[in-house]
Amino acid sequence: MLPAAASLRKQGANKGATSAFLVSTPESGVDSIAITYALLDPMMTVIRPVAAFVTAMTAGLAENLLFWEKKEVQPVVDRSCKIDNCCDGIDCPDELHRRHHSLWEKIRAGMRYGYREVWGDIAVWFFAGVGLAGLITTFIPQELLETFLGGGFGSMVIMLAAGIPLYICATASTPIAAALILKGVSPGAALVFLLVGPATNLTSLSVLVKILGKRSTALYLTVIALCAVFFGLVVDYLYVLAGISPQAILGEASDLFPPVMKYAAVVILLLLSIRPVTSFCKKLFGKKQAQTVFVSDFPQMPSAGSSKCELKSEEEKKKCDCS
């Protein structure tokens, strides 16, 4: 994400657009929305991307309004040559256009991207989040979380302090938020964690200072914190207004499917996870094998007493008077 933001800045994007990109990209995505629906509830599934969108727009607009940077637009010189009979792929005959992919090829490409590439990128972090959620559910007392994170402005501030320095992705933060809600944390405080955790961490903030500057980075962090607290309070109010218990409806999306389908989905998920998890473990624990160098691998150098005749091949010896 940070290299992409730096590339956008180099290519001419202003700080507002870059800030909006830095907020919206880590906070929400197709994968995190799907996991939110599976582990939380429909209300959080809708509110999470909406809050991410509003936060990104607010950060970008605030940056452009408060710290507008005036850039001189230089005209781009057209260095291309005119080519006759150019084919743009729209009005071209079939024989000139590149080969069309069949429907089956497109389906295979989509399945490969969804189940291999996308899941391969998030599988390890998803299981890490599930493991951490299990530790929270097992070892942290419910009374402790209900006392300090049961709702209100103080709960939002505590989640801000916990989420800002952490390095966690949107996928891994979802099962952690589900475990916190199950132990009595208000859904608003959990939403603050879901919004702040993926968008900020100490490492990224230090890099953002170089990309955006100190003032823009401070504004970026302030907007995220204010929007997260605002949406957290709104979510708590909506749950109270609707009379919904977040603990009661947590993960009810799985009840829509029969047990056989759920067990089959678990087996398929584990099979799809073998490759990315194995690859991650090899990178983490694998040791580089030292290359064993044998003496025979080096070219043999002639000894001091070797004559020119000894260095010749058999065919060359026959041609000359070496014998």
C-alpha positions, -999 to 999 in steps of 0.1 A, spaced: 0 0 0 27 25 9 48 19 -22 16 24 -43 9 57 -25 44 69 -31 40 60 -67 8 80 -69 25 110 -55 54 108 -80 29 105 -108 12 137 -98 -16 128 -74 -22 155 -48 -20 148 -10 -58 147 -7 -62 119 -32 -33 100 -17 -48 103 18 -81 90 6 -63 60 -10 -44 53 21 -76 52 42 -100 33 20 -76 6 7 -67 -11 40 -99 -4 59 -122 -23 35 -122 -48 7 -142 -76 -8 -124 -102 14 -129 -83 47 -166 -75 39 -173 -112 32 -156 -122 65 -175 -95 83 -208 -109 71 -197 -144 81 -184 -136 116 -204 -105 127 -238 -95 115 -255 -77 85 -255 -43 102 -217 -43 108 -213 -56 72 -230 -25 58 -216 1 82 -180 -10 79 -175 -1 42 -197 30 45 -176 42 74 -144 35 55 -157 54 25 -168 85 45 -135 85 64 -115 84 32 -135 112 16 -132 133 47 -95 128 50 -90 137 13 -113 168 14 -98 180 46 -63 177 32 -72 196 0 -91 224 19 -66 230 47 -33 223 29 -39 229 -7 -8 225 -28 -6 244 -60 12 226 -88 22 239 -122 8 217 -148 33 211 -176 20 202 -210 28 167 -221 46 166 -254 32 140 -278 62 121 -290 43 93 -307 42 88 -344 11 86 -365 2 51 -376 -23 43 -403 -48 15 -399 -44 14 -361 -65 -11 -344 -79 -2 -310 -97 -35 -304 -132 -21 -308 -138 -18 -346 -112 -44 -356 -120 -75 -376 -118 -107 -357 -86 -118 -376 -68 -86 -365 -80 -86 -329 -61 -107 -304 -76 -141 -295 -109 -140 -277 -110 -160 -245 -138 -185 -241 -163 -184 -213 -147 -214 -196 -113 -197 -198 -127 -166 -181 -143 -187 -154 -111 -206 -147 -91 -174 -145 -116 -159 -121 -116 -190 -99 -78 -191 -99 -77 -155 -89 -103 -158 -62 -93 -191 -46 -56 -191 -52 -42 -156 -54 -67 -137 -31 -70 -164 -5 -33 -171 -7 -26 -135 3 -49 -135 33 -50 -171 45 -21 -168 70 -34 -135 85 -69 -149 88 -58 -179 108 -36 -156 129 -66 -135 137 -87 -166 145 -60 -179 168 -57 -145 186 -95 -144 189 -94 -178 205 -69 -166 231 -90 -135 238 -121 -156 243 -104 -181 265 -81 -161 288 -96 -126 291 -124 -123 317 -157 -111 303 -163 -88 333 -131 -69 326 -140 -61 290 -176 -52 299 -164 -28 325 -139 -8 304 -152 -14 268 -189 -19 273 -198 13 255 -195 51 257 -168 76 247 -142 61 270 -144 27 253 -138 44 219 -107 62 233 -93 29 247 -98 11 214 -81 41 196 -51 38 219 -50 0 212 -56 1 175 -34 30 163 1 14 170 -9 -21 160 0 -36 126 -30 -56 116 -49 -61 84 -86 -59 78 -90 -96 74 -72 -105 106 -89 -78 127 -124 -92 119 -122 -124 140 -106 -104 168 -135 -79 167 -160 -108 168 -142 -123 199 -143 -89 216 -180 -84 209 -187 -120 222 -169 -111 255 -190 -80 260 -173 -52 241 -197 -28 225 -201 -31 187 -191 6 184 -158 1 202 -152 -30 179 -159 -8 149 -133 17 161 -108 -11 162 -118 -23 127 -113 12 112 -82 23 131 -62 -9 132 -57 -16 95 -53 21 85 -26 31 111 5 17 127 37 31 140 57 19 110 34 33 84 31 66 101 68 71 100 68 64 63 38 87 57 57 116 72 81 112 42 53 108 17 28 135 29 47 156 54 43 161 91 12 183 89 -6 161 65 2 130 85 -11 146 117 -43 156 98 -46 121 84 -44 105 118 -68 131 134 -95 125 107 -93 87 111 -96 90 149 -125 114 148 -144 95 122 -139 62 140 -152 76 173 -182 92 155 -192 60 137 -186 40 169 -210 61 188 -235 59 159 -233 21 158 -239 18 195 -269 41 192 -283 21 163 -280 -12 181 -298 3 212 -325 19 190 -332 -13 171 -331 -34 203 -305 -58 189 -281 -77 211 -248 -80 192 -239 -111 211 -271 -128 202 -268 -123 164 -231 -128 162 -222 -151 133 -259 -160 125 -251 -159 88 -237 -195 91 -271 -207 103 -285 -201 68 -267 -232 55 -272 -269 65 -245 -286 86 -233 -308 57 -226 -277 36 -208 -260 65 -185 -290 71 -178 -293 34 -169 -256 33 -145 -261 62 -128 -290 44 -124 -270 12 -111 -240 31 -84 -261 48 -74 -277 15 -71 -243 -1 -50 -231 28 -24 -258 26 -3 -242 -1 -2 -206 13 4 -217 49 31 -242 38 48 -215 17 47 -190 46 62 -216 70 90 -223 46 98 -186 43 97 -182 81 115 -213 93 134 -225 62 171 -223 62 192 -215 32 213 -245 23 249 -237 20 264 -247 -13 290 -274 -10 319 -266 -32 341 -296 -44 376 -293 -55 366 -311 -88 343 -281 -96 373 -259 -102 394 -261 -134 426 -280 -130 456 -257 -132 488 -271 -147 515 -279 -123 549 -263 -125 565 -292 -142 539 -297 -168 550 -294 -204 530 -280 -233 525 -315 -246 508 -327 -215 482 -300 -218 472 -311 -253 443 -334 -261 447 -369 -275 438 -357 -310 463 -329 -309 489 -352 -296 485 -374 -327 488 -345 -350 520 -333 -334 553 -349 -324 545 -351 -287 550 -388 -284 
